[in-house]
Amino acid sequence: MIVQTESAPSISIDRVPIRRALVSVYDKQGLDELAYALAARQIEILSTGGTEQYLRNLGVPVKGISEFTHSPEIFGGRLKTLHPMVHGGLLYRRSLLTHLEEAGEHGILPIDLLVVNLYPFEETVARPAATEEEIIEQIDIGGPAMLRSAAKNFEAVTVVTSPEQYRTVIDELKHLNGATSRALRKKLASEGFERVAAYDQAIARYFVGAKENVSIEDRLEISLPLVQPLRYGENPHQQAALYGERFSKICTQFWGKELSYNNILDTSASLALISEFLDENRKPVAAIIKHTNPCGVSEGTSGLDAFERAFRTDPESPFGGIIILNVGIDTPLAERLNQFFSEVILAPSYTDDAVAILKKKKDRRLLTFKPDELLHTLSSTQDVRSVVGGILFQTPDLELVSNSALSSVTSHPVSGEMSQGLLFAMKIAKHLKSNAIAFCGIEHGKVHTLGLGAGQTSRVESTRIAIEHARRHGLSLQGSFVASDAFYPFADSMLEAANAGAVAVIQPGGSVRDAEVIQAAEEHGIALVMTGMRHFHH
């Protein structure tokens, strides 16, 4: 005998009416509007734990999941929705007679709408102070299981995984008189599976990281949400998009046209560079970036002073480039920056007057960035690049030789001022495309770039370009400090630097001709530091 406890709704292939919804969310953002919209259509709402209480406080009629399943929530809420009444209501096929008969026989009622967002596992893992117990407790079990059930049965069930989707569902219910379309259900099902995949991947990454002596995974899985479709890629005939939410957590754009693909690349390079100068007792530092290469970087007594010194390195490149500072932008600096056009300006903060000045150029993009978020993200981010037919992976280059390790391999010692200049120069060389050469100087205790060479097929050519840049812009290299991202294969680059006026050089060493290079440095009065640490940046 079949006991049908509720008549099956009339379902078309396209439109499915919503009569019962299960709502169980961690993030309550936007829930009020959705709950009121469902209640207004007399849709029965089932709910669990904190969500149930939240809805009751809103005055929305709600039935607890235990009342619906006739089973208690147990183990501190760990087990509540893993029940045939829940998964049966989500999974059974409304168009299949045998499923309808079994649902009636077992008293299983249809659940037409599932609204679930998951425990914040990713956010918990990202907190430096989070304990293992806290992290494990944020592994959602029932939520992903329900999402899979509902998404698999999208022909009959609408699955909602994010507050950003609420408005779309509300509008569709209004437009289709309490029903949803197959097109929307399939789209939401796809997004549901994507969310579960990303969630499971985050959990797997955590456990891989918890293994001892494991640095490289056996399989690389990448699943990132679409953040922003872009107008085009590097060139107008290329399609492009930004994926991954961490970028927008570090940066907030508050003025100007949307960032382009190239803007984002340059902004990322700018953030990586400025991260070298975010220590607690930081001096003001300004950097100018063009095509991901720094073309001027300087310390200063203020943001304006730092920018002026950085600008002197290459007064041509800032036009259409990126300007970033590790300190806030005030009125004097804003007035100076407003004298020419730069694509993007980034700083931790701006005064109100500075914003008003900088907004006078409508095509300029203004962004703030969060130093702490930047440093945390860099420390937990992998370097991934596409190659033909595959992907290259590496850990980020976050290391730098310490001040205490700067000792000369020649008879010419490294002074305190030299140490300051050499470390600054190597921080810049790290972010120049290889072969990278950075000439720096010190003025009134503030280090600044003088000439930069990058991306050449020989190191001596990068050296010559850096020297020529300095001379063309009227900058003396007498007493300068030089950093090379990799070893000198010959003494030629060393001789070029010495003849230009350099007094100290920092480079990794490791060439078969190190002795020749050391001898050239000795003969030309160069304090030569060999760090043993290379900083290639292709």
Summary of the structure (lengths in Angstrom):
residues: 538
radius of gyration: 30.2
end to end distance: 73.2
largest distance: 103.2
contacts: 1772
relative contact order: 0.07
helix: 40%
strand: 20%
